[in-house]
Amino acid sequence: MSEDIVKRGGRIIKGVGGLYSVKTQDGVYTCAARGKFRVDEQTPLIGDYVDIIIVNDEEKKGYLSEIKPRKNEVVRPRAANIDLIAAVFSVSEPAVSLEMIDNVLICCEWQVKDCGILICINKADSDGSDKRIDEISRVYKGVYEILPVSARTGLNISSLVSLLKGKTSMLAGPSGVGKSSLLNAIVPNAGMETGAVSRKISRGKHTTRHTEFFVLDDDEKTLLADTPGFSHVSAEIVPKEELPFCFPEFLPFLGECRYTDCRHVTEDGCAVKAEVGGVVAAERLERYAGLRMNRGGLL
């Protein structure tokens, strides 16, 4: 390498239109990706640790020269090296269903390894929210941490910030649940566009069009991203053989059943079924069984 070439390490915090914002100890550089990444079938993702070559230090411009090995990768939305996914749902407008929560959680468990998952229930100041939150807590208590919040009133925002401390996190969930409003409450200078919920179809409008990390603390070790919402997500993309491993409450009992090939649906002597009413909620086992059967039967 020529002595005139300056190389720095950093992290991608934003990517739009083939240009990447890379945060380094010397500031944020706008970088293009070299053609070698296409040849190597590598796609730079936000959250990637990278090396960049400086083209113009004064204008903070450069190009990506290397992508470091990833701890994990999120498929939808695309991101890398995530410590925590805050799966955001809404008590009302749009009202969350247990099926939607399960679909999101199962997809997260399947696609992202070595990553924590938090259930974040927004609009917890709405009328009748206590009853709905109690129902969600009954099903998921002991499996996931559940945090009711309100972007409007600031309820439990400080608790959410504490859970995010020192981590690289993303807000993910359906459209209209208030992810951008939550980010604005946590990072007042984020200025994220927020949208209303369609009264006709009770779905949110997609206001976030790209994923971008924001720095939450002075030591720059806490990063949080809003992500584009989705109108539909289905756990049917998960192979049936991998489904049991997407239910954390099943894990201690897998391999303890009477039959080594137990599918945890109709078999006698199933260690997972024996825990229904305890650590396994009946609704969760029913959702699992339904997903198995939707894949062409139980075999």
N, C-alpha and C positions, 0 to 999 in steps of 0.2 A: 504494500500500500504506500502511495506517495506521502511524503511528509506534509504536503499541502492539504491532504484530505483529513477532515476532522470528523471523528466518529463519536456519537453519544448514545447512551442507553436511555430508554424512556418507556412510556406506556401509552397505548392508544386509548384516548378518552372519547373520541368522536370520529365517525366516518360518514362522509356524505359525498356522493358523486365522484367516487374514486380518489378523493383526497382525505387524508387522515390527520387529525389533530393529535400530536404526540407530546405528552407532558414529560419534561425532563427537569433536572435540577436547575437548569438555566432558562426555564420558561417553556412555553408551548410552541411547537414548530408545526407548520403545515407541510405535510409530506405526501408525495405520490408513491405508489408501489412500483417496484421494478418489475420488468417483464419476466424475470426468472420465477416469480411466484406463480404466474400462470403456467409456465413450463412444468414447475414442480407440483402443480395442482394444489397450491396453498392459497387460501383466502385470508387476508388480514382481518382480524375481528377486534371490536372494542374490548378492552381488557387485556389484550396481548401485550406482553413485555417484548420490546423490540430494540434493535440497534438501528440508528439512522445515520446517514451521511449528510453533513451540513453543506448546503449549496450557497446560502446567503445568511450569515449569522445575524446581520443587522435587520433583515426582513423576516427572520425566523422561518426560513424555508429549507427543505431538505427532501430526502427520499428514504424510504424504508430499505434497509439492506439485509436484515435478518429478523426472523420471528423466533423467539425463544420457545422451548417446550412448554406445553400447556398443562396445567393441573386438571382442568376439565373444560368442557365446551357445551354451551347451551345452543340447541338447534333452533328454537323459536322463542324469542328473537335471538339472532346470532350474537354470541358474546363468549368470552373466555375468562378463565381464572376467577370464577365467582365463588364467594364464600357463603353467601346467604341469598335466598330468593324469598322476598316478602310477597306472598300470593295474596293479592288484594281483592276483596269482595265487598259487596254493599248490602246493607240491611234493607234498603229500599231504593227504588228508582235507579237502576234495576234491582229487584229483589233477588237475592242469591238462593239457589237451590242446592241441596246436598249433592245432587247429581253433578252439578257444575263444579262444586268444590272437589269432589272425587276425581272428575276428569282432569282438572288442572293438577292436582296433587300427584296422581298416578303418572301423568306425562312428565312432570318434573322429576319424580323419583327415577323414571326410566331413562331419561336423557341426560341427567346431570349427576355425576358421581362426586363424592367428597364435597357435598354442599348441604348446608342447613336449609330448612324450609320453615317459614313462619306464616301462620294464617292471620291475616290482618283484616279485620272487619270494619270498614269505613261507614260513616253516617250513623254511628252508634248513638247519636243524639236524636234520632228519628223516633216518632211515636211508635210504640209497640216493639222497639228494638230489643228490649230486655228479654222478652219471650223468645225471640228468634236467636239471640246470642246464646241463651241457655240451651236451646236445642242443638246448636252447633257445638257447644262445649261438651254436651253429653256424648256426642258421637266421636269427637276427636280429642277429648281430654286425655292426657297421658301419652298421646301419640305425637301431637304437634303442639307447640306453644301457640296460644290464641290470644290476640290482642285487639280488643275493641278500641277504635279511634274515631275521631271526628276532625277532619281538616277544617271544618267551619268554626268549631268552638275551641279547638286545640286540645281536646280530650286525649290524654295519653300520648301526645306527640313527644313529650320529653322521654317517656318510657321507650318509645320506638327508636328515638335517637340513641338511647343507651344500648339497645340491642344491636344497632348498626355500628357502634363504635369499633374502630380498628378493622372493619371488614370491607370487602368489595361486595356490594349488594345491588340487587335489582328489584324494582317494583314490577310485578307482572300480574295480569289478570284481564277479565273481560273489559270491553269498552264501557265507559260511562260510570265506572265504580269510584272514580275520583283519584286515580293514581297521580295525575298531574297536579291536582289540588293538594294532595299530600306532599308531593315534592316541594311545591311552593311554600307549604307550611313549615317544612323542615329546612329548606334552603330559600330564604326570602328573595334572594337576588336571582333565582333561577328563571323567573319570568315565563314559566311554561304556559302555553295556551290551554285553556280548559273549555270543555263543551258541555252542552245540556243533553238530556236524555230525550229521545224521540217519544212523545206521548202516544203515537200511533202504534209503534212496535216495541216500546219499552226497552230500547237498546241505546247504548251510548254512541255518540259520534266519535270517529277516530280523530283526535286532535294531535297526538304525538305521532310524528311521521318517521322519526329515526331514534336510535338509542344513543344516549350521551351520558357520560359520567360527570357528576358534580362532586367537588371536594367539600367535605363537611367540617373539617377541622384544620387547625393551624399546622399540625405536623403532617398533613396530607396523607394520612394512613386510612382515612375513612372515605370511601367513594360510594356514591349512590346514583343509580340510573333509573329514569322513567323509561318505559318501553311502549311501543305501539300496542293498543288493545286489540282484542280479537272478539268477533261476534260468535264464534263457535270453536270449540276444541273437543276432541273425542279421544278417550283412552283406547278406542278400538285400534289405534295404530300400534299398540304395544303387543308384541308376540305373546300368545297365550302361555307359553312355557316360562316367560319372564314375569307374568302378572303377580304371582305370589310374592316376589321380591320387591314389588312396588307398594306393598302394604307393610309398613314398618312393624305394626303390631303382630304380624304373622311370623316375623323372622325368628323369634326365640323358640317357636314350636315346629318349624320346618325340619323334617328329619326325625320327628318324635312320634309320627303317626304309626298305626299298626301296619300299614302297607307302605312300602318304600316308594311306590309310584302314586301315592295318594294325591288326588286333585283337589281335596278340601271342599267337595261339593256334596256328594251323595254317600261317600264311604263311611262305614262304621269304624270306630276306633281312630277318628281323625282328631289329632291334638289341637288343631286350629279351631274346629267346630266346638270342641269342649270348652273353649275360652269365651264363647258367646255369652254375653251378660256380664263378663268380667272385663278383661283388657280388649276384647274384640266386640265391637258394636254389631248388633244384628244387621243394621243397615249397610255396614261396610262389607260383611260377608255376602249379603244379597247382591250388592253391586259387583263384587268379584265374580260370583257365580253367573250373573247375567252376562258379564263380559266374556267369560269362558264359553258360554253357550252361543253367543253371537259370532263366535269364530268357527262355526260349523260343527257344533257338538262338543262333548267333553273329552273325546279321545285326542 
